[in-house]
Amino acid sequence: MPKDKVKYISTIIVGALIGLLGIIMIFSSIKFGISSAGSWLESRGGADSNYYNVVVQSYINSFLVAGGILFGFGLLIITFVLNKFIK
């Protein structure tokens, strides 16, 4: 196998793993958000329920955004490498 082909394939695999991590973060954002907010609540020793709900929603949104960025970055890597590989 040529050295360039191995490099392209390994880069595609890395891009796919980054994209997969993004998908996992997107679909598990609720679980991760609630868990992170629970840790936050535990470290504070308690908080108002409305404030807790705002923190939960903020954590969920953070994981959604981070997952979306990772997924997009993974797709971008795969697209560029496949474009270069095909030509």
C-alpha positions in Angstrom: 0.0 0.0 0.0 1.4 3.4 -0.9 2.4 5.7 2.0 0.0 8.4 0.9 -2.9 6.0 0.8 -2.3 4.9 4.4 -2.1 8.6 5.5 -5.4 9.4 3.8 -7.1 6.3 5.3 -5.8 7.1 8.8 -7.0 10.7 8.5 -10.4 9.5 7.3 -10.6 7.2 10.4 -9.6 10.1 12.7 -12.3 12.3 11.1 -14.9 9.5 11.5 -14.0 9.1 15.2 -14.3 12.9 15.8 -17.7 12.9 14.0 -18.8 9.9 16.0 -17.8 11.6 19.2 -19.8 14.6 18.1 -22.9 12.4 17.4 -22.5 10.8 20.8 -22.3 14.2 22.5 -25.4 15.4 20.6 -27.6 12.4 21.5 -26.4 12.2 25.1 -26.4 15.9 25.8 -29.4 15.6 28.1 -27.8 12.9 30.2 -24.4 14.8 30.3 -26.2 18.1 31.1 -28.2 16.7 34.0 -25.1 15.0 35.3 -23.0 18.1 35.1 -25.8 20.2 36.7 -26.1 17.7 39.5 -22.4 18.0 40.2 -22.8 21.7 40.2 -25.7 21.6 42.6 -23.8 19.2 44.9 -20.8 21.5 45.0 -23.0 24.5 45.9 -24.9 22.6 48.5 -28.3 23.5 47.0 -30.0 26.1 44.9 -33.4 27.4 43.8 -35.2 25.1 41.5 -35.6 27.7 38.8 -31.9 28.5 38.9 -31.1 24.8 38.7 -33.3 24.4 35.6 -31.4 27.3 33.9 -28.1 25.6 34.8 -29.3 22.3 33.4 -30.5 23.9 30.2 -27.2 25.7 29.9 -25.2 22.6 30.3 -27.4 20.7 27.7 -26.9 23.5 25.2 -23.2 23.5 25.8 -23.0 19.8 25.0 -25.2 20.3 22.0 -23.0 23.0 20.6 -19.7 21.1 21.3 -21.2 18.0 19.7 -22.3 19.9 16.7 -18.8 21.5 16.3 -17.1 18.1 16.6 -19.5 16.5 14.2 -19.0 19.3 11.7 -15.3 19.2 12.0 -15.2 15.4 11.5 -17.3 15.7 8.4 -15.1 18.5 7.1 -12.0 16.4 7.6 -13.6 13.4 5.8 -14.8 15.6 2.9 -11.4 17.2 2.3 -9.5 14.0 2.5 -11.9 12.1 0.3 -11.8 15.0 -2.2 -8.0 14.9 -2.2 -7.9 11.1 -2.3 -10.3 10.8 -5.3 -8.3 13.3 -7.3 
